Amino acid sequence: MSFSSSVKNELCRVDDTGCVNDLRSEFSAIIRIGAIVRVTDQGGIELGITTENAAFARRIFSFVKGLYRINAKMNIKRSHKLKKRIVYMLTLGSSKALQEILKDAGIEVSGGVKYLPYAGGIEGEYKKAYLRGAFLASGSMSDPERTYHLEIICHNKILAAELKKLMHDFNLNAKIIKRKGNYVVYLKEGENIVDFLNVIGAHLALLELENIRILKGMRNDVNRIVNCETANLQKTVDASVRQAESIRYIRDNLGFDKLPDNLREIAQLRLQYSDASLKELGEMLEPPLGKSGVNHRLRKLDKIAEDMKNVKGEV
């Protein structure tokens, strides 16, 4: 099961016996965003909702029956696509109950289907219910092991702007893009998605996502430390090789006996202990010398070799 499906299954277990306005807000979002409303050839009105999620199908059925006293029928068939998954289809025909559903959802049908700004009391807790319904109807979420991305697809601009505003009310940085004729409201940052899951009541999914974020953060930190240490080690090795080359050049072309005692001593140690760190080299000297002092002497040797090469015209 995908992470997105597990989130929806959890949301479908959210207690639906509470405030009627809370239930209507969630169901209105489902109707506005997830249902297809059309005028039939005979002039009637038809509403249809299709889903592959059995838990969501049951929740829709309970809303229709509990809120509007409609004994609707749920048709079940196998899709010929997507590995022949089971598809659940709820269809409602013209009736007073359907007119009430559309009115509550802010959908006007008069010569065509028009989506009005929703005025169904999206206040306080009702906002959370509306966002929950919107995600159930047309939301999806990427596997957080790979990336953080949550989106809700809307079939018109009014619905997308509405969702974006509601998310902003909860300080969620939602954005809208247009894709294949639809408007997609999306969240990218992991922290934003965690907050959204908290708002809509998917607390188990929230905890799982937080665990994944923590583990990913730890892995990233470990990789960063390893990469940093590897880079530092490479720098140390490169510096050691360069220093040894400079010292050998001085030995072969000038001779150590021409060097001051302090430089001759560190030059011989560097050639003898090519893998030693600056600290270790300093501890071998008498008296001992700190890292900065050792580095200063080695840089002097590099400068001597460089000057000798310049005099000879060597690159």
Secondary structure as GFF3:
##gff-version 3
##sequence-region A 1 315
A	DSSP	alpha_helix	3	11	.	.	.	ID=ss1
A	DSSP	alpha_helix	20	29	.	.	.	ID=ss2
A	DSSP	pi_helix	30	34	.	.	.	ID=ss3
A	DSSP	beta_strand	36	39	.	.	.	ID=ss4
A	DSSP	beta_strand	45	51	.	.	.	ID=ss5
A	DSSP	alpha_helix	54	68	.	.	.	ID=ss6
A	DSSP	beta_strand	74	78	.	.	.	ID=ss7
A	DSSP	three_ten_helix	82	84	.	.	.	ID=ss8
A	DSSP	beta_strand	86	92	.	.	.	ID=ss9
A	DSSP	alpha_helix	96	105	.	.	.	ID=ss10
A	DSSP	beta_strand	107	109	.	.	.	ID=ss11
A	DSSP	beta_strand	113	115	.	.	.	ID=ss12
A	DSSP	alpha_helix	125	138	.	.	.	ID=ss13
A	DSSP	beta_strand	139	141	.	.	.	ID=ss14
A	DSSP	beta_strand	150	154	.	.	.	ID=ss15
A	DSSP	alpha_helix	157	169	.	.	.	ID=ss16
A	DSSP	beta_strand	175	179	.	.	.	ID=ss17
A	DSSP	beta_strand	182	187	.	.	.	ID=ss18
A	DSSP	alpha_helix	190	200	.	.	.	ID=ss19
A	DSSP	alpha_helix	203	253	.	.	.	ID=ss20
A	DSSP	three_ten_helix	256	258	.	.	.	ID=ss21
A	DSSP	alpha_helix	261	272	.	.	.	ID=ss22
A	DSSP	alpha_helix	278	284	.	.	.	ID=ss23
A	DSSP	alpha_helix	291	312	.	.	.	ID=ss24
###
